[in-house]
Amino acid sequence: MATQRARPAVRPANPNFSSGPCAKRPGWTVDVLQGAMLGRSHRSAEGKARLKEVIDRTRAILGIPQDYRIGIVPASDTGAVEMAMWSMLGARPVDMLAWESFGKGWVTDVAKHLKLDDMRLIEAPYGALPDLGQIDPAHDVVFTWNGTTSGVCVPDGDWIDPKRGGLTLCDATSAVFAMDLPWDRLDVTTWSWQKALGGEAQHGMLVLGPRAVERLESYLPPWPLPKLFRLTKNGALMEGVFEGETINTPSMLCVEDALDALRWAEEIGGLPAMIARSEANLAAMTAWVGGSPAFRFLAEDPAVRSSTSICLVFADPEITALPEDEQRAFAKSIAGLLAAEGVAYDVAAYRDTPPGLRIWGGSTVETADISALLPWLDWAYGEAAGRLKAAA
């Protein structure tokens, strides 16, 4: 068990390492919201222009093809994923990939609520990736690009058949703006502002490729669709949704915040710079884990290890021998010590995952802050271990 250490001298300048909502971009202050269109209708010409600006800047930064539609939809990434599933699934058999909490949640929706009989579950335990070779290209497939709660991501899009008959529905909320997405392999892609952009909650992004639009206009699901999920009218796509005419009322304050994050992304060099920032964060963590007797990565294979939701579990045999509930209490003790010192907030592992810590390493997090955090992880581990030993 690790020994106690002296309290480190250097603290992270920004202690926000939560995996959602995530850290604001460097230099952010509330002053950036002064130009928000408060008290104005989102349906006004000016309001729609701001919403369309989010769409246009998103397309430019991410390199989304011009024939792909981009919409701002209700209820964060969850709303965007469920809108897509409720509107498009059922036309073909569907393969559901699950290797962490949110992917398992989409399985529950399809199996217990849509009740699709021709669903096939392809899963793996936390820390691993399912066998992607099992995917049937004639089936629809629903998957997370990056498992936010497991720190495991797909390595690329090569496993997706370019001549597929089914649709790919990708929850990319903790991958987009930090990983390179192959748009030609993705028919439906979703995310929310509060992850890699450090934006505010409740707004989802929905990207539809031409094949997804074709499905929407040719297929009517057998179940009723709530108004918030409807993307077609009289069999035709509601194009206005993808021009800034949102289905329900968005927060123009959140829109202004998203625009600020997108402008920052452009200023630092666009997507390549954002990917490089996240990968530098993972590199700093990797170097530290390599010398740590206390922690290891939940994702053991570097090829599928996330650079955004970096998940750590315990390596010390004296800790791993404890029952899971005691390990979870130990992890919460470490997270509590870090929060009390004001050096890291909200870093305990997600409630359904193996006990440990989760550090957000997305593009808005400075590598200098990651580096400053690492000695504090050693310190907090030693403190928690000392308390555990004293209580034994």
FENDA-V432724 format. One record per residue. N is the residue number from 0. RES is the residue in one small letter. NEAR is the number of other C-alpha atoms within 12 Angstrom. D_LAST is the distance of its C-alpha to the last C-alpha in Angstrom with 2 decimals. Layout:
# FENDA-V432724
n->N res->RES near->NEAR d_last->D_LAST
n->N res->RES near->NEAR d_last->D_LAST
This chain:
# FENDA-V432724
n->0 res->m near->25 d_last->13.01
n->1 res->a near->27 d_last->15.30
n->2 res->t near->20 d_last->15.54
n->3 res->q near->22 d_last->16.30
n->4 res->r near->19 d_last->20.02
n->5 res->a near->16 d_last->22.73
n->6 res->r near->22 d_last->23.79
n->7 res->p near->21 d_last->26.79
n->8 res->a near->15 d_last->30.23
n->9 res->v near->21 d_last->31.95
n->10 res->r near->24 d_last->31.28
n->11 res->p near->28 d_last->32.84
n->12 res->a near->22 d_last->36.09
n->13 res->n near->29 d_last->35.37
n->14 res->p near->33 d_last->31.74
n->15 res->n near->35 d_last->32.82
n->16 res->f near->45 d_last->31.38
n->17 res->s near->38 d_last->31.46
n->18 res->s near->42 d_last->32.98
n->19 res->g near->37 d_last->35.35
n->20 res->p near->27 d_last->36.93
n->21 res->c near->36 d_last->36.76
n->22 res->a near->38 d_last->37.55
n->23 res->k near->38 d_last->41.12
n->24 res->r near->36 d_last->43.40
n->25 res->p near->26 d_last->43.35
n->26 res->g near->17 d_last->45.47
n->27 res->w near->22 d_last->45.44
n->28 res->t near->14 d_last->46.27
n->29 res->v near->16 d_last->47.44
n->30 res->d near->13 d_last->50.92
n->31 res->v near->22 d_last->51.40
n->32 res->l near->21 d_last->51.79
n->33 res->q near->15 d_last->54.75
n->34 res->g near->19 d_last->57.26
n->35 res->a near->26 d_last->55.70
n->36 res->m near->26 d_last->58.28
n->37 res->l near->18 d_last->56.90
n->38 res->g near->13 d_last->59.16
n->39 res->r near->19 d_last->61.12
n->40 res->s near->22 d_last->61.53
n->41 res->h near->28 d_last->59.86
n->42 res->r near->26 d_last->63.11
n->43 res->s near->18 d_last->65.23
n->44 res->a near->16 d_last->66.67
n->45 res->e near->19 d_last->64.34
n->46 res->g near->29 d_last->61.27
n->47 res->k near->28 d_last->62.07
n->48 res->a near->25 d_last->62.72
n->49 res->r near->36 d_last->59.21
n->50 res->l near->43 d_last->57.70
n->51 res->k near->31 d_last->60.02
n->52 res->e near->27 d_last->59.00
n->53 res->v near->35 d_last->55.38
n->54 res->i near->37 d_last->56.71
n->55 res->d near->28 d_last->59.04
n->56 res->r near->28 d_last->56.57
n->57 res->t near->40 d_last->53.99
n->58 res->r near->30 d_last->56.63
n->59 res->a near->22 d_last->57.64
n->60 res->i near->31 d_last->54.18
n->61 res->l near->33 d_last->52.97
n->62 res->g near->24 d_last->56.34
n->63 res->i near->32 d_last->56.67
n->64 res->p near->24 d_last->60.09
n->65 res->q near->20 d_last->62.83
n->66 res->d near->19 d_last->63.35
n->67 res->y near->31 d_last->59.75
n->68 res->r near->36 d_last->59.27
n->69 res->i near->44 d_last->56.48
n->70 res->g near->43 d_last->55.64
n->71 res->i near->48 d_last->53.38
n->72 res->v near->44 d_last->52.07
n->73 res->p near->34 d_last->49.96
n->74 res->a near->31 d_last->46.25
n->75 res->s near->32 d_last->44.72
n->76 res->d near->38 d_last->44.06
n->77 res->t near->34 d_last->43.23
n->78 res->g near->32 d_last->46.70
n->79 res->a near->40 d_last->48.36
n->80 res->v near->43 d_last->46.75
n->81 res->e near->42 d_last->47.52
n->82 res->m near->40 d_last->51.03
n->83 res->a near->46 d_last->51.67
n->84 res->m near->47 d_last->50.29
n->85 res->w near->35 d_last->52.08
n->86 res->s near->38 d_last->55.31
n->87 res->m near->43 d_last->55.54
n->88 res->l near->42 d_last->53.61
n->89 res->g near->31 d_last->55.43
n->90 res->a near->29 d_last->58.41
n->91 res->r near->25 d_last->56.90
n->92 res->p near->27 d_last->54.01
n->93 res->v near->37 d_last->50.78
n->94 res->d near->39 d_last->47.98
n->95 res->m near->43 d_last->44.64
n->96 res->l near->45 d_last->42.15
n->97 res->a near->41 d_last->38.49
n->98 res->w near->40 d_last->35.44
n->99 res->e near->38 d_last->33.43
n->100 res->s near->31 d_last->33.18
n->101 res->f near->36 d_last->36.53
n->102 res->g near->43 d_last->38.53
n->103 res->k near->30 d_last->37.13
n->104 res->g near->27 d_last->38.27
n->105 res->w near->41 d_last->41.80
n->106 res->v near->34 d_last->41.73
n->107 res->t near->22 d_last->40.98
n->108 res->d near->25 d_last->43.91
n->109 res->v near->34 d_last->46.30
n->110 res->a near->23 d_last->45.32
n->111 res->k near->14 d_last->44.80
n->112 res->h near->17 d_last->46.96
n->113 res->l near->26 d_last->49.76
n->114 res->k near->21 d_last->49.45
n->115 res->l near->27 d_last->50.99
n->116 res->d near->18 d_last->51.64
n->117 res->d near->20 d_last->52.27
n->118 res->m near->30 d_last->48.85
n->119 res->r near->24 d_last->47.05
n->120 res->l near->31 d_last->43.31
n->121 res->i near->27 d_last->42.28
n->122 res->e near->27 d_last->38.55
n->123 res->a near->23 d_last->35.71
n->124 res->p near->26 d_last->31.91
n->125 res->y near->35 d_last->30.08
n->126 res->g near->37 d_last->30.63
n->127 res->a near->32 d_last->33.97
n->128 res->l near->37 d_last->37.54
n->129 res->p near->30 d_last->39.76
n->130 res->d near->20 d_last->42.81
n->131 res->l near->29 d_last->45.31
n->132 res->g near->16 d_last->48.11
n->133 res->q near->21 d_last->47.93
n->134 res->i near->31 d_last->49.40
n->135 res->d near->30 d_last->52.87
n->136 res->p near->24 d_last->55.14
n->137 res->a near->21 d_last->57.19
n->138 res->h near->28 d_last->54.22
n->139 res->d near->38 d_last->52.79
n->140 res->v near->50 d_last->49.28
n->141 res->v near->47 d_last->46.56
n->142 res->f near->46 d_last->43.72
n->143 res->t near->47 d_last->41.51
n->144 res->w near->47 d_last->42.43
n->145 res->n near->47 d_last->38.95
n->146 res->g near->48 d_last->35.90
n->147 res->t near->49 d_last->34.36
n->148 res->t near->48 d_last->31.03
n->149 res->s near->51 d_last->30.82
n->150 res->g near->50 d_last->32.40
n->151 res->v near->41 d_last->34.96
n->152 res->c near->50 d_last->38.69
n->153 res->v near->41 d_last->41.90
n->154 res->p near->28 d_last->43.28
n->155 res->d near->21 d_last->46.84
n->156 res->g near->23 d_last->49.46
n->157 res->d near->17 d_last->51.17
n->158 res->w near->23 d_last->49.88
n->159 res->i near->34 d_last->51.92
n->160 res->d near->26 d_last->55.48
n->161 res->p near->20 d_last->58.05
n->162 res->k near->17 d_last->60.46
n->163 res->r near->21 d_last->58.04
n->164 res->g near->24 d_last->59.53
n->165 res->g near->33 d_last->56.50
n->166 res->l near->45 d_last->54.87
n->167 res->t near->51 d_last->51.65
n->168 res->l near->44 d_last->49.55
n->169 res->c near->50 d_last->46.94
n->170 res->d near->47 d_last->44.16
n->171 res->a near->44 d_last->43.93
n->172 res->t near->48 d_last->42.16
n->173 res->s near->47 d_last->39.50
n->174 res->a near->49 d_last->41.92
n->175 res->v near->46 d_last->45.22
n->176 res->f near->44 d_last->46.03
n->177 res->a near->42 d_last->43.46
n->178 res->m near->38 d_last->44.64
n->179 res->d near->32 d_last->48.17
n->180 res->l near->37 d_last->49.27
n->181 res->p near->30 d_last->52.32
n->182 res->w near->34 d_last->54.30
n->183 res->d near->29 d_last->56.85
n->184 res->r near->34 d_last->54.17
n->185 res->l near->40 d_last->52.76
n->186 res->d near->43 d_last->54.82
n->187 res->v near->49 d_last->52.47
n->188 res->t near->46 d_last->49.82
n->189 res->t near->48 d_last->47.65
n->190 res->w near->45 d_last->45.29
n->191 res->s near->43 d_last->44.50
n->192 res->w near->46 d_last->44.91
n->193 res->q near->37 d_last->41.36
n->194 res->k near->45 d_last->39.99
n->195 res->a near->45 d_last->41.70
n->196 res->l near->47 d_last->44.12
n->197 res->g near->40 d_last->41.55
n->198 res->g near->34 d_last->43.86
n->199 res->e near->32 d_last->43.48
n->200 res->a near->30 d_last->42.79
n->201 res->q near->30 d_last->44.98
n->202 res->h near->38 d_last->47.60
n->203 res->g near->44 d_last->47.76
n->204 res->m near->47 d_last->49.94
n->205 res->l near->48 d_last->51.86
n->206 res->v near->46 d_last->53.87
n->207 res->l near->42 d_last->56.40
n->208 res->g near->31 d_last->58.32
n->209 res->p near->25 d_last->61.84
n->210 res->r near->30 d_last->60.71
n->211 res->a near->38 d_last->58.38
n->212 res->v near->31 d_last->61.28
n->213 res->e near->24 d_last->63.47
n->214 res->r near->33 d_last->60.99
n->215 res->l near->35 d_last->60.83
n->216 res->e near->23 d_last->64.63
n->217 res->s near->19 d_last->65.28
n->218 res->y near->25 d_last->62.56
n->219 res->l near->24 d_last->62.00
n->220 res->p near->25 d_last->58.76
n->221 res->p near->15 d_last->59.25
n->222 res->w near->18 d_last->56.76
n->223 res->p near->14 d_last->57.40
n->224 res->l near->21 d_last->56.23
n->225 res->p near->14 d_last->55.03
n->226 res->k near->16 d_last->57.04
n->227 res->l near->25 d_last->54.16
n->228 res->f near->32 d_last->54.17
n->229 res->r near->34 d_last->57.95
n->230 res->l near->40 d_last->59.19
n->231 res->t near->31 d_last->62.69
n->232 res->k near->18 d_last->65.68
n->233 res->n near->13 d_last->68.57
n->234 res->g near->18 d_last->67.19
n->235 res->a near->18 d_last->67.00
n->236 res->l near->25 d_last->64.07
n->237 res->m near->24 d_last->63.64
n->238 res->e near->23 d_last->64.25
n->239 res->g near->23 d_last->63.70
n->240 res->v near->32 d_last->59.94
n->241 res->f near->33 d_last->59.97
n->242 res->e near->27 d_last->62.13
n->243 res->g near->35 d_last->59.98
n->244 res->e near->31 d_last->61.04
n->245 res->t near->40 d_last->57.64
n->246 res->i near->31 d_last->57.31
n->247 res->n near->22 d_last->55.72
n->248 res->t near->26 d_last->55.32
n->249 res->p near->32 d_last->53.09
n->250 res->s near->32 d_last->51.65
n->251 res->m near->34 d_last->53.98
n->252 res->l near->31 d_last->51.32
n->253 res->c near->37 d_last->49.04
n->254 res->v near->43 d_last->52.08
n->255 res->e near->32 d_last->52.70
n->256 res->d near->36 d_last->49.12
n->257 res->a near->42 d_last->49.46
n->258 res->l near->34 d_last->52.73
n->259 res->d near->37 d_last->51.16
n->260 res->a near->40 d_last->48.51
n->261 res->l near->37 d_last->51.27
n->262 res->r near->26 d_last->53.44
n->263 res->w near->29 d_last->50.58
n->264 res->a near->33 d_last->50.13
n->265 res->e near->23 d_last->53.85
n->266 res->e near->17 d_last->53.83
n->267 res->i near->21 d_last->51.15
n->268 res->g near->20 d_last->52.96
n->269 res->g near->27 d_last->52.30
n->270 res->l near->34 d_last->50.28
n->271 res->p near->24 d_last->50.18
n->272 res->a near->25 d_last->48.63
n->273 res->m near->39 d_last->46.05
n->274 res->i near->33 d_last->45.07
n->275 res->a near->28 d_last->44.87
n->276 res->r near->35 d_last->42.59
n->277 res->s near->39 d_last->40.09
n->278 res->e near->35 d_last->40.29
n->279 res->a near->29 d_last->39.70
n->280 res->n near->37 d_last->36.45
n->281 res->l near->38 d_last->35.30
n->282 res->a near->25 d_last->36.50
n->283 res->a near->28 d_last->34.40
n->284 res->m near->39 d_last->31.27
n->285 res->t near->30 d_last->32.27
n->286 res->a near->17 d_last->32.67
n->287 res->w near->26 d_last->29.21
n->288 res->v near->28 d_last->27.48
n->289 res->g near->16 d_last->29.40
n->290 res->g near->16 d_last->27.51
n->291 res->s near->26 d_last->24.05
n->292 res->p near->23 d_last->21.32
n->293 res->a near->32 d_last->19.16
n->294 res->f near->36 d_last->21.74
n->295 res->r near->32 d_last->24.71
n->296 res->f near->40 d_last->27.45
n->297 res->l near->38 d_last->27.35
n->298 res->a near->37 d_last->31.07
n->299 res->e near->27 d_last->31.25
n->300 res->d near->19 d_last->35.07
n->301 res->p near->24 d_last->36.39
n->302 res->a near->17 d_last->39.63
n->303 res->v near->29 d_last->38.06
n->304 res->r near->40 d_last->35.43
n->305 res->s near->48 d_last->35.97
n->306 res->s near->50 d_last->36.81
n->307 res->t near->53 d_last->36.23
n->308 res->s near->49 d_last->33.11
n->309 res->i near->51 d_last->30.88
n->310 res->c near->46 d_last->27.82
n->311 res->l near->41 d_last->24.76
n->312 res->v near->39 d_last->21.97
n->313 res->f near->35 d_last->19.02
n->314 res->a near->27 d_last->19.95
n->315 res->d near->22 d_last->16.83
n->316 res->p near->17 d_last->16.19
n->317 res->e near->19 d_last->12.41
n->318 res->i near->31 d_last->12.78
n->319 res->t near->24 d_last->15.78
n->320 res->a near->14 d_last->14.22
n->321 res->l near->19 d_last->12.12
n->322 res->p near->15 d_last->14.26
n->323 res->e near->20 d_last->16.74
n->324 res->d near->19 d_last->15.76
n->325 res->e near->19 d_last->12.24
n->326 res->q near->31 d_last->14.17
n->327 res->r near->27 d_last->16.64
n->328 res->a near->25 d_last->14.33
n->329 res->f near->35 d_last->13.12
n->330 res->a near->42 d_last->16.88
n->331 res->k near->29 d_last->17.76
n->332 res->s near->31 d_last->15.42
n->333 res->i near->39 d_last->17.34
n->334 res->a near->36 d_last->20.58
n->335 res->g near->25 d_last->19.97
n->336 res->l near->30 d_last->19.46
n->337 res->l near->37 d_last->22.65
n->338 res->a near->24 d_last->24.55
n->339 res->a near->17 d_last->23.67
n->340 res->e near->23 d_last->25.07
n->341 res->g near->21 d_last->28.10
n->342 res->v near->36 d_last->28.00
n->343 res->a near->37 d_last->27.41
n->344 res->y near->32 d_last->27.78
n->345 res->d near->32 d_last->27.15
n->346 res->v near->38 d_last->25.57
n->347 res->a near->39 d_last->23.00
n->348 res->a near->40 d_last->24.27
n->349 res->y near->33 d_last->26.65
n->350 res->r near->23 d_last->25.22
n->351 res->d near->22 d_last->26.70
n->352 res->t near->31 d_last->25.76
n->353 res->p near->34 d_last->22.98
n->354 res->p near->39 d_last->20.01
n->355 res->g near->43 d_last->20.70
n->356 res->l near->46 d_last->23.10
n->357 res->r near->46 d_last->26.85
n->358 res->i near->47 d_last->29.10
n->359 res->w near->51 d_last->32.74
n->360 res->g near->52 d_last->35.06
n->361 res->g near->51 d_last->38.39
n->362 res->s near->47 d_last->41.58
n->363 res->t near->47 d_last->41.04
n->364 res->v near->46 d_last->37.94
n->365 res->e near->33 d_last->38.80
n->366 res->t near->31 d_last->37.55
n->367 res->a near->26 d_last->37.12
n->368 res->d near->33 d_last->34.54
n->369 res->i near->42 d_last->32.67
n->370 res->s near->32 d_last->32.79
n->371 res->a near->28 d_last->31.56
n->372 res->l near->41 d_last->28.63
n->373 res->l near->36 d_last->27.27
n->374 res->p near->31 d_last->25.88
n->375 res->w near->36 d_last->24.17
n->376 res->l near->48 d_last->22.41
n->377 res->d near->32 d_last->21.12
n->378 res->w near->30 d_last->20.14
n->379 res->a near->37 d_last->18.38
n->380 res->y near->41 d_last->16.45
n->381 res->g near->33 d_last->15.34
n->382 res->e near->29 d_last->14.46
n->383 res->a near->33 d_last->12.44
n->384 res->a near->32 d_last->10.62
n->385 res->g near->21 d_last->10.01
n->386 res->r near->20 d_last->8.69
n->387 res->l near->25 d_last->6.32
n->388 res->k near->17 d_last->5.20
n->389 res->a near->9 d_last->5.54
n->390 res->a near->8 d_last->3.82
n->391 res->a near->7 d_last->0.00
